[in-house]
Each structure stands twice: as C-alpha cells, then as structure tokens.
Amino acid sequence: MITSEQIAAHNLTEDEYRRIEELMGREPTLVELGIFSVMWSEHCSYKSSRIHLKRLPTTGERVVVPPGENAGVVDIGDGWCAAFKIESHNHPSFIEPFQGAATGVGGILRDIFTMGARPVAAMNSLRFGSLDNAQHGRRNRSLLAGVVAGIAHYGNAFGVPTVAGEVAFDDAYALNPLVNAYALGLVRHDQIFFGKAAGIGNPVLYVGAKTGRDGIHGATMASAEFDEEALEKRPTVQVGDPFLEKLLLEACLEAMRSGAVAGIQDMGAAGLTSSSCEMAARAGTGIELDLSLVPQREDAMTAYEMMLSESQERMLIVAHRGREREVMDIFRKWELDAVVIGRVRDDQRMRVLHNNELVADIPVAALTDEAPKYDRPMKKSGESRESRESGERKENPVDSLDSPDSLDFNAALLRLVSAPNIASKEWVYRQYDHMVRTNTAVLPGADAAVIRIKETRRALALCLDGNGRYCAVNPREGARLVVAEAARNVVCVGARPLAITNCLNFASPEKPEVMWAFSEVIDGMSEACKAFDTPVISGNVSFYNETEGRGVWPTPVIGMLGLVEDVRRIVQPGFKGAGDIIALLGTTRADTSVSEYAATILGRTTGEMIKEGRVPALDLQAELAVQKACLGAAEAGLLRSAHDCSDGGMAVALSECCFSSLNRQAIGAEVELADMLSVAARLFSETPSRIIISFEEAALGQIEEIAARAGCQLTVLGHTGGDRLRISADGDEVISLPLAEIETAWRTALENRLQAEVLVAAGE
C-alpha cells in the first residue's frame, strides 16, 4: 500500500496522487510512484509555467528547431546551424558547489551534442549573496570559489572554451545561489538529430557510463524549497567525469554519422525515466526496458534506483533495427558501455522489467501530456512604488536621487569600480580555458564573446545578461531591459541579434506574488523579443529558489546569439589610440534610483529600491535606433571601439573603455558631459539604449550621417589620450584620476575579497 507519508516524500500532493490512480485505473507500484514523482515534478513537467510560456515568440525566419527538443537550433547560413541552450543547476550547487556546478556544465553540453552539434563554446551566469555579509559572507565566498572551480574543472577537461558570462551579488541570493550554464554548438543543417523513439521494433540502447546511486530524486530535489536540512541532500547531487563525457561526445557524433541512429536523448534530469518516456512521447510510440541489462557500478541496485538515478555521462539511443551492432562497436571502440536494453513498441505504453518481473506499466501520455498543468493564483506585489502606481508606462521619468553636497566624485568612482557587481571578473574567468579549439575571436571581458565559424568569414557573438534588481522593482519592465541589454551587447561587437535562450529563476510558484512576477516577466520578455525579432528557441524554468521561506528576486537570464557577417569587422570595447573622438549614441536621463550608484554610494538596499525606486524606462524604438546606428557604423568599418553604457553609468563605462582587459595598454580620455541633469545623474545614471563609441576624426561626418538615418542621437563627448580620465560638467572638472589608480581598484577588488577563501581551499 502507498501511504500518505510516501506520497509526501515524493513531493506529490494528495490530489495529484488521486489523479495518478485515475490514469492508471489502479494503485501504482512503488517504482511507478517514483516515475510519476520525477516526471510530474516542477523541474520536468513545467506544471506551473506551461500556460505562461506559450505567450513567448518561438518562430522566425532562422528558427530550425523551436523549444521542445534538447536544444533550440537556428540557421546561420552556408549550410550551418547553431544549437544553444541554458539550464539551471541552482539547487545542486547550493548543496555541493563543485559537483553541482560541474555537472551543470556536463548536462548542458550533452543537450547540445544530442542534437548532433559539436559544442564550441560555454558561458555561465552566477549569482551569490554579498561577499561582505556579516552572517553569510564566508559561506557566499566559499560557494563562489567552489562553483567556479567546478565549472573550470569540467569545461577545461572536456575541451570547450568558456568564453563569457556574468557574476552578480545581492543578499537575496545569500542562501540561494543561481548557477546557470549555457552551451553553444555547430551542426550542419542536414545532420540535426532528434530525441524520438521512432520505428516500431527498433532496439533501444543504453550507452556511456555505468549507473550508480548518485542523483536519485535530483529532479524532485530541484522542485522544492530548501530548509535547514538541505545539506543532508548531498547524495542527490550527481558526480561528473568530464574525460568520460569527451569520449561520449566523440562516440555519439561518430554513431550519428554512421546512419545507424534513429533517435538519441540525454539521460539528464530523471535519468532513464525521462529519456525513455520523452522519446516515446515525441514519436507517439511506446517503449519497453529491461533493467537487468543496464550496466551498473554498484551492487544490488533496485528497479526504483535505476529508473531514478541521475548518474552522469549517459545517453539513450534508438538504433535502426539490424544496425545495433554498428552502434555497439563504435562505443566499445571508445571504451564505453553500449547495451541493448529494450525496444520501441506500438502500444504507447512505458513497460519496465526487472529480473523477469514487470515493475512498471504506464501510459506514456500519463507521464507527459497528462502531467498537471496549474494556472496558479497571482497577486500583484504591493511592495513597490511602481506596482502601486497606475499601469501607464512613463516614457521619460525623472527619477534621480540627490547626492550629498560634499560628495567626492573621484572617490565615488573608485568605490563603484571596486564594487563586486562592477569590478573585473578576471579572478573568475582566468580559471577557464577560453582558447581551446582556437575559435575564440573576442576573449572574456568584452560586451559579448565572439566565436569564429571556421572556413567562413562569419562569426557568432554570444552573451548572458540578467538584472534581478530591476525585475524585483518592476518585473515586466525589468525583463524588457534585460533583453534589450543582451541585444545591445552583441551589437557592440558588431553582430546582428538572432535569437535567445532564457533561464527563469524564481522562488516558490505557490506564492501568488511570485507567479504574478513570473507572468509579468514573460510578457515583458515577449514584447522585447518581438521588437528585436529574436525568438525564444530554448530555455529552462527554475522555481523554488528559496530557503526557509526566503526567496530570490525574480531573475530571468537572457542568452543572446548574434551573427557577425564578416569577422574582420568585429568591434571591441577598449579605446585603441590617442586622438580618437569619443561619442555617445543615445540619450542620458536621470535614472539613478535603482542603480549601482544608489546601492554602493548611497547605501540603499534592494528592498528600499523596491519600495521607493523606479527602473529606467525603455523606449524600444529608441533602443532599435541606437543598435541600428552602431551596427551600421561597425559594418562600414568606421568604429575603433564600442561599449554598452549600463551598470554604474557613464563614468564607469568610460573607465572600462580606458583600461579594458582586452587593451594592450591603458588609454586616457577627456570628456565634457553637458546637460541639464545633476552631475551625479550625468556620471552614474543607468539610462538604457546608450553606447559609447570611438572613431578617427575623419569618420565623424559618415558616422553622423549613419546615426541620422537610424534616427539616433549622436553626441560628441571628447577625445582619447593621456594617462588620466578627466570628466567635466558645466565647465568644472568633476573627475580627474590616473588610469593606474582606477584600474588597480577595478582589477583587484574581487580577488582581494576572495583571497582568504582561496588559501583555505588550498590548505595554506
């Protein structure tokens, strides 16, 4: 008999259990209960988000594979396609940072090569609590060190360059780090594979690593909030082997090229259970598995354990009948297990045998199409000023915080560039191999990374962007701003935005305020993606990111892909030489109430910003005009540099242009910020739709013409040269600092905060 305690332990409600009995026409066995629990988990079924996700745009001229497969695919020309996706590994990384992050990388890489694509780049988006938090600071520093080490370990050993990403800090993530992993692969248009169990009678093969007891109930664990006993769930975190995954990659691609493979699926979340029933569901077939044939690395494993194990580096392959021997020989050549463990059936049922006993017999649709779908209650948050105001969008709000009369702007800039959210992330990305495979054209540290497409002049630009602070204040506007910044970042390197993937990180969907924010984020993202013609082709929803009732801010992370038609026209952020003109594309407004300036200089918490602040207003037409002007100038070969003006505002962006990590030497600047705004707003406002560009004086006329045709305002700010950053306002010099002083503060801040944890980890 299935007890109430067992139902609760499987994270199912009593109503869901009764629905299972109705679908089965009987009480399930314990193995069947375990199968339902993972397939009906939030992580696998998307039961709280499905009704909202359908509002996202998912089709377009270049979309080859929309959401629904292991990864989305877009056409990039010359017979080539790009497959890319982002996924979360938040819960495992909180419990066991190193392996949680490492297996997140491994899982997303398998999603890519399951499509027949060879991975060519990886990125990550990381969020942690404040490193200086009195209560959790050491734990946050330890989490960061462990997560970065895990990502480096897996990516470097596998042989994929980790080329870009983001790292952010806020106390909202103190007990709930966000670890989102992204991968990009290239595949020929006629060599894309799908996760379908097609062909009645075709053999089903288990390939890759042996099955162990690690990761059991991992999908269920990722679908529940944490409590003080969370660290006891360490056995539910998988253990990865990147060297084995490299062998698996080569074997899978060789098997696909042989023509013997009819369908292939990664054994990711829910392992053998999800891979088998999802393949059958996509093909409209049934599937039978004999667990006695599954390669095992531990003794006396039960059927329940084998079906729910999330051991890494495993795939399920449906081979064409009569060609299974070819597949097995290929995998054995690579010293990997390859065993026929079942066959495709015509009855649309999932049948599981163990030691000649039928332990599960479930309609495939009951696990997939019939999974719960909730339209959960939503309640508009009453905390923020914006949510209390009328729903009308104010296009040009003046929302600037007054600065103290005695504010030293030199000191303020030094504090901002050394703030963890702005300071150089070299301590993180120098642990990653970003040059393996020799395709990397723009290294970490730019607005976006660039990967060459060999044997063509084309290249791909990729970036990850998120802003939990903006989305906490106004989820719809925050989501629009994040999509716009991601598009702007790929434009800054000379690429045309193509499509996005997203990772939506939220607290419990059972809270009406969370579901309201989720719905608002979907609508904001949809509006922006339609404006930029960047459909959503893949993604992931991560709910229950909360501990003891305290959840993370709404944090959508956007992975934008852009296409560079001619790799010789790539633009990078740093100034290139003395005497160049510095100009601004776009307009600055007073947008400081929700900003790094407000947090770092004025000491306002995100909670205070939620109650009193307003996020910058985004005019989509103005944003498109700025991007069009920047692209036009880049494609004409007129730009010497381009850099998005965002976190920290104009003063920070100019500083980064002077000593970008990609510059061979620092180059100073002298600019005049003439405006009616306060000095603080001119320096630190985070108004969107702004790009700082530099170019030779002879190109000024052409660039003015390009900007005018695009409908974009162009303002000449000054010129490059010298060894200081000088910024004047109304004729008065408000900032004058040696570049060496600013750069030292920017480059060493994060490492100094983390040095103690590094020494502890090294045993010194």
C-alpha positions, 0 to 999 in steps of 0.5 A, a space after each residue: 500500500 502507498 501511504 500518505 507519508 510516501 506520497 509526501 516524500 515524493 513531493 506529490 500532493 494528495 490530489 495529484 496522487 488521486 489523479 495518478 490512480 485515475 490514469 492508471 485505473 489502479 494503485 501504482 507500484 512503488 517504482 511507478 510512484 517514483 516515475 510519476 514523482 520525477 516526471 510530474 515534478 516542477 523541474 520536468 513537467 513545467 506544471 506551473 509555467 506551461 500556460 505562461 510560456 506559450 505567450 513567448 515568440 518561438 518562430 522566425 525566419 532562422 528558427 530550425 528547431 523551436 523549444 521542445 527538443 534538447 536544444 533550440 537550433 537556428 540557421 546561420 547560413 552556408 549550410 550551418 546551424 547553431 544549437 544553444 541552450 541554458 539550464 539551471 543547476 541552482 539547487 545542486 550547487 547550493 548543496 555541493 558547489 563543485 559537483 553541482 556546478 560541474 555537472 551543470 556544465 556536463 548536462 548542458 553540453 550533452 543537450 547540445 551534442 544530442 542534437 548532433 552539434 559539436 559544442 564550441 563554446 560555454 558561458 555561465 551566469 552566477 549569482 551569490 549573496 554579498 561577499 561582505 555579509 556579516 552572517 553569510 559572507 564566508 559561506 557566499 565566498 566559499 560557494 563562489 570559489 567552489 562553483 567556479 572551480 567546478 565549472 573550470 574543472 569540467 569545461 577545461 577537461 572536456 575541451 570547450 572554451 568558456 568564453 563569457 558570462 556574468 557574476 552578480 551579488 545581492 543578499 537575496 541570493 545569500 542562501 540561494 545561489 543561481 548557477 546557470 550554464 549555457 552551451 553553444 554548438 555547430 551542426 550542419 543543417 542536414 545532420 540535426 538529430 532528434 530525441 524520438 523513439 521512432 520505428 516500431 521494433 527498433 532496439 533501444 540502447 543504453 550507452 556511456 557510463 555505468 549507473 550508480 546511486 548518485 542523483 536519485 530524486 535530483 529532479 524532485 530535489 530541484 522542485 522544492 524549497 530548501 530548509 535547514 536540512 538541505 545539506 543532508 541532500 548531498 547524495 542527490 547531487 550527481 558526480 561528473 567525469 568530464 574525460 568520460 563525457 569527451 569520449 561520449 561526445 566523440 562516440 555519439 557524433 561518430 554513431 550519428 554519422 554512421 546512419 545507424 541512429 534513429 533517435 538519441 536523448 540525454 539521460 539528464 534530469 530523471 535519468 532513464 525515466 525521462 529519456 525513455 518516456 520523452 522519446 516515446 512521447 515525441 514519436 507517439 510510440 511506446 517503449 519497453 526496458 529491461 533493467 537487468 541489462 543496464 550496466 551498473 557500478 554498484 551492487 544490488 541496485 533496485 528497479 526504483 534506483 535505476 529508473 531514478 538515478 541521475 548518474 552522469 555521462 549517459 545517453 539513450 539511443 534508438 538504433 535502426 533495427 539490424 544496425 545495433 551492432 554498428 552502434 555497439 562497436 563504435 562505443 566499445 571502440 571508445 571504451 564505453 558501455 553500449 547495451 541493448 536494453 529494450 525496444 520501441 513498441 506500438 502500444 504507447 505504453 512505458 513497460 519496465 522489467 526487472 529480473 523477469 518481473 514487470 515493475 512498471 506499466 504506464 501510459 506514456 501520455 500519463 507521464 507527459 501530456 497528462 502531467 498537471 498543468 496549474 494556472 496558479 493564483 497571482 497577486 500583484 506585489 504591493 511592495 513597490 512604488 511602481 506596482 502601486 502606481 497606475 499601469 501607464 508606462 512613463 516614457 521619460 521619468 525623472 527619477 534621480 536621487 540627490 547626492 550629498 553636497 560634499 560628495 567626492 566624485 573621484 572617490 565615488 568612482 573608485 568605490 563603484 569600480 571596486 564594487 563586486 557587481 562592477 569590478 573585473 571578473 578576471 579572478 573568475 574567468 582566468 580559471 577557464 580555458 577560453 582558447 581551446 579549439 582556437 575559435 575564440 575571436 573576442 576573449 572574456 571581458 568584452 560586451 559579448 564573446 565572439 566565436 569564429 565559424 571556421 572556413 567562413 568569414 562569419 562569426 557568432 557573438 554570444 552573451 548572458 545578461 540578467 538584472 534581478 534588481 530591476 525585475 524585483 522593482 518592476 518585473 515586466 519592465 525589468 525583463 524588457 531591459 534585460 533583453 534589450 541589454 543582451 541585444 545591445 551587447 552583441 551589437 557592440 561587437 558588431 553582430 546582428 541579434 538572432 535569437 535567445 535562450 532564457 533561464 527563469 529563476 524564481 522562488 516558490 510558484 505557490 506564492 501568488 506574488 511570485 507567479 504574478 512576477 513570473 507572468 509579468 516577466 514573460 510578457 515583458 520578455 515577449 514584447 522585447 523579443 518581438 521588437 528585436 525579432 529574436 525568438 525564444 528557441 530554448 530555455 529552462 524554468 527554475 522555481 523554488 529558489 528559496 530557503 526557509 521561506 526566503 526567496 530570490 528576486 525574480 531573475 530571468 537570464 537572457 542568452 543572446 546569439 548574434 551573427 557577425 557577417 564578416 569577422 574582420 569587422 568585429 568591434 571591441 570595447 577598449 579605446 585603441 589610440 590617442 586622438 580618437 573622438 569619443 561619442 555617445 549614441 543615445 540619450 542620458 536621463 536621470 535614472 539613478 534610483 535603482 542603480 549601482 550608484 544608489 546601492 554602493 554610494 548611497 547605501 540603499 538596499 534592494 528592498 528600499 529600491 523596491 519600495 521607493 525606486 523606479 527602473 529606467 524606462 525603455 523606449 524600444 524604438 529608441 533602443 532599435 535606433 541606437 543598435 541600428 546606428 552602431 551596427 551600421 557604423 561597425 559594418 562600414 568599418 568606421 568604429 575603433 571601439 564600442 561599449 554598452 553604457 549600463 551598470 554604474 553609468 557613464 563614468 564607469 563605462 568610460 573607465 572600462 573603455 580606458 583600461 579594458 582587459 582586452 587593451 594592450 595598454 591603458 588609454 586616457 580620455 577627456 570628456 565634457 558631459 553637458 546637460 541639464 541633469 545633476 552631475 551625479 545623474 550625468 556620471 552614474 545614471 543607468 539610462 538604457 539604449 546608450 553606447 559609447 563609441 570611438 572613431 578617427 576624426 575623419 569618420 565623424 561626418 559618415 558616422 553622423 550621417 549613419 546615426 541620422 538615418 537610424 534616427 539616433 542621437 549622436 553626441 560628441 563627448 571628447 577625445 582619447 589620450 593621456 594617462 588620466 580620465 578627466 570628466 567635466 560638467 558645466 565647465 568644472 572638472 568633476 573627475 580627474 584620476 590616473 588610469 593606474 589608480 582606477 584600474 588597480 581598484 577595478 582589477 583587484 577588488 574581487 580577488 582581494 575579497 576572495 583571497 582568504 577563501 582561496 588559501 583555505 581551499 588550498 590548505 595554506 
